[in-house]
Amino acid sequence: AKDFLAQFSNESIEVKGEGLDKYKRTLANLYTKDSIYINLEIVKKGYAKKFLVDKKELKKFSEAEAQAIENELGLWKKSQYFNCFQSQINYQDEVVTLTNTCDPINIQDWQLQEEGRKKYIFRNLSITQINIHTKNGKNNETDLFWEEKNIWNNDRDTLYLFDASGNLANYHPYGYDSSFFGSS
């Protein structure tokens, strides 16, 4: 991303302020003099995850990220286990269920992430199915506890499961299509 952005140094960039996020950070859309939407280009090229996307641009950014993942661009390299996992997200109860549909896989040092910076690192564990709760509790054979509240956004978010090499093993966005809004 840094190298991509370097090409715009010493050029005029149009900055369209979008307001502040919940942490009081300024959000802005950046455009080149040739009307290239830099924020979207970074996601299209696989240099960043989609994050803090305005509602009117949800579909555009979600599709850009999905294409970058499909084509393994930038940071998106698929794990050899990419088709082995299914995920379900109960964002209201803050529980993720991961199901392994392949032979047993030890997921030690794998990471479960959301769109922001929050991540859960797995210890020595082979799974068929496991529930990851974002509350306090005692880990057992079927349930793990992230012990951090409010991980999954109720409107939209994305689950990323990375293997120990940092390659993507599962990808599960929700809330990025118009049918999600207004559903219960």
Helices and strands as residue ranges (DSSP letters): H 2-6, E 14-20, E 26-31, H 38-44, G 55-57, H 58-70, E 85-90, E 95-100, E 105-106, E 111-113, E 119-121, E 126-127, E 129-133, E 143-145, E 157-162, E 168-174
